[in-house]
Amino acid sequence: MVRTGARFEDAVAEYMRWLEQDRQRKPSTLRDYGSITRAHLLPAFGGRCGEDITTEQVEGWSAQLAARGTMNNRTRVEILTVLHGVMQRAKRAWKLPRNPISDVDKPTQRRSIVIEVFSPEVVMMLVWPRTQSRTRRSISRPPSRVFVAGSSWRSAGVTSISRAGTSA
């Protein structure tokens, strides 16, 4: 079915219907995407024909979001992702000639991962009960991976632990 002049609001409604019924997304996802469309997409693109939205308009709008200084890049990427989904669904459902969001450059995101690595002494204190003598303890096979805070000794590659003179 070729549909020319499809309004952006119709595209949003079709996308949300498709997510809920065809893709069976969780209610929390639908809530999040609905919030993004109401707060950001409809105010910016509502009332327009989906075919009239250009890559340049979206890039300018995205730059305005960044210029406000109240939104980080991760949020902008989420908003652009939902907009891409809306336009991609409109392209498939109504045979729009192209998805203008496909050519939009997404903002870069800095990822910071902090990994706290335990020393062998701390690992030993975590693995062995405090009532045992620490001088007679040994690990029969040293961990093959780094032991990270929050992980267990099994996930660190320790397969067996023995005390001097006994086996585990």
Contacts in CASP RR format, 6 or more apart in sequence:
PFRMAT RR
TARGET T0000
AUTHOR 0000-0000-0000
METHOD contacts of the structure
MODEL  1
MVRTGARFEDAVAEYMRWLEQDRQRKPSTLRDYGSITRAHLLPAFGGRCG
EDITTEQVEGWSAQLAARGTMNNRTRVEILTVLHGVMQRAKRAWKLPRNP
ISDVDKPTQRRSIVIEVFSPEVVMMLVWPRTQSRTRRSISRPPSRVFVAG
SSWRSAGVTSISRAGTSA
1 93 0 8 1.000
1 94 0 8 1.000
1 95 0 8 1.000
2 94 0 8 1.000
2 95 0 8 1.000
3 93 0 8 1.000
3 94 0 8 1.000
3 95 0 8 1.000
4 51 0 8 1.000
5 49 0 8 1.000
5 50 0 8 1.000
5 51 0 8 1.000
6 49 0 8 1.000
6 50 0 8 1.000
6 51 0 8 1.000
6 90 0 8 1.000
6 94 0 8 1.000
6 96 0 8 1.000
7 46 0 8 1.000
7 47 0 8 1.000
7 48 0 8 1.000
7 49 0 8 1.000
7 50 0 8 1.000
8 41 0 8 1.000
8 42 0 8 1.000
8 45 0 8 1.000
8 46 0 8 1.000
8 47 0 8 1.000
8 48 0 8 1.000
8 49 0 8 1.000
8 50 0 8 1.000
8 53 0 8 1.000
8 86 0 8 1.000
9 42 0 8 1.000
9 46 0 8 1.000
9 47 0 8 1.000
11 50 0 8 1.000
11 86 0 8 1.000
11 87 0 8 1.000
11 89 0 8 1.000
11 90 0 8 1.000
11 94 0 8 1.000
12 37 0 8 1.000
12 41 0 8 1.000
12 42 0 8 1.000
12 86 0 8 1.000
14 89 0 8 1.000
14 90 0 8 1.000
14 93 0 8 1.000
15 85 0 8 1.000
15 86 0 8 1.000
15 89 0 8 1.000
15 90 0 8 1.000
16 30 0 8 1.000
16 33 0 8 1.000
16 34 0 8 1.000
16 37 0 8 1.000
18 89 0 8 1.000
18 93 0 8 1.000
19 25 0 8 1.000
19 29 0 8 1.000
19 30 0 8 1.000
19 33 0 8 1.000
20 30 0 8 1.000
25 33 0 8 1.000
33 82 0 8 1.000
36 78 0 8 1.000
36 79 0 8 1.000
36 82 0 8 1.000
37 82 0 8 1.000
37 86 0 8 1.000
40 65 0 8 1.000
40 79 0 8 1.000
41 79 0 8 1.000
41 82 0 8 1.000
41 83 0 8 1.000
41 86 0 8 1.000
44 61 0 8 1.000
45 53 0 8 1.000
45 83 0 8 1.000
50 87 0 8 1.000
50 90 0 8 1.000
50 96 0 8 1.000
51 96 0 8 1.000
51 97 0 8 1.000
53 87 0 8 1.000
53 100 0 8 1.000
54 100 0 8 1.000
55 100 0 8 1.000
55 101 0 8 1.000
55 103 0 8 1.000
55 104 0 8 1.000
57 100 0 8 1.000
58 80 0 8 1.000
58 83 0 8 1.000
58 100 0 8 1.000
58 101 0 8 1.000
58 104 0 8 1.000
59 104 0 8 1.000
59 105 0 8 1.000
62 76 0 8 1.000
62 80 0 8 1.000
62 104 0 8 1.000
62 107 0 8 1.000
65 71 0 8 1.000
65 76 0 8 1.000
65 79 0 8 1.000
66 73 0 8 1.000
66 76 0 8 1.000
66 107 0 8 1.000
73 107 0 8 1.000
73 108 0 8 1.000
73 109 0 8 1.000
73 110 0 8 1.000
74 109 0 8 1.000
76 106 0 8 1.000
76 107 0 8 1.000
77 106 0 8 1.000
77 107 0 8 1.000
77 109 0 8 1.000
80 101 0 8 1.000
80 104 0 8 1.000
80 106 0 8 1.000
83 101 0 8 1.000
84 99 0 8 1.000
84 101 0 8 1.000
84 102 0 8 1.000
84 104 0 8 1.000
85 101 0 8 1.000
87 96 0 8 1.000
87 99 0 8 1.000
87 100 0 8 1.000
87 101 0 8 1.000
88 99 0 8 1.000
88 101 0 8 1.000
90 96 0 8 1.000
90 99 0 8 1.000
91 97 0 8 1.000
91 98 0 8 1.000
91 99 0 8 1.000
115 146 0 8 1.000
115 148 0 8 1.000
115 149 0 8 1.000
116 148 0 8 1.000
116 149 0 8 1.000
117 146 0 8 1.000
117 147 0 8 1.000
117 148 0 8 1.000
117 149 0 8 1.000
118 126 0 8 1.000
118 147 0 8 1.000
118 148 0 8 1.000
118 149 0 8 1.000
123 143 0 8 1.000
123 147 0 8 1.000
123 153 0 8 1.000
123 156 0 8 1.000
124 134 0 8 1.000
124 137 0 8 1.000
124 139 0 8 1.000
125 134 0 8 1.000
126 153 0 8 1.000
127 139 0 8 1.000
127 153 0 8 1.000
127 158 0 8 1.000
127 161 0 8 1.000
128 134 0 8 1.000
128 137 0 8 1.000
128 161 0 8 1.000
132 163 0 8 1.000
136 163 0 8 1.000
136 164 0 8 1.000
137 163 0 8 1.000
137 164 0 8 1.000
138 162 0 8 1.000
138 163 0 8 1.000
138 164 0 8 1.000
139 158 0 8 1.000
139 161 0 8 1.000
139 162 0 8 1.000
140 160 0 8 1.000
140 161 0 8 1.000
140 162 0 8 1.000
140 167 0 8 1.000
140 168 0 8 1.000
141 158 0 8 1.000
141 159 0 8 1.000
141 160 0 8 1.000
142 158 0 8 1.000
143 153 0 8 1.000
143 156 0 8 1.000
143 157 0 8 1.000
143 158 0 8 1.000
144 156 0 8 1.000
144 157 0 8 1.000
145 155 0 8 1.000
145 156 0 8 1.000
145 157 0 8 1.000
146 156 0 8 1.000
147 153 0 8 1.000
147 156 0 8 1.000
148 156 0 8 1.000
153 161 0 8 1.000
160 167 0 8 1.000
160 168 0 8 1.000
161 168 0 8 1.000
162 168 0 8 1.000
END
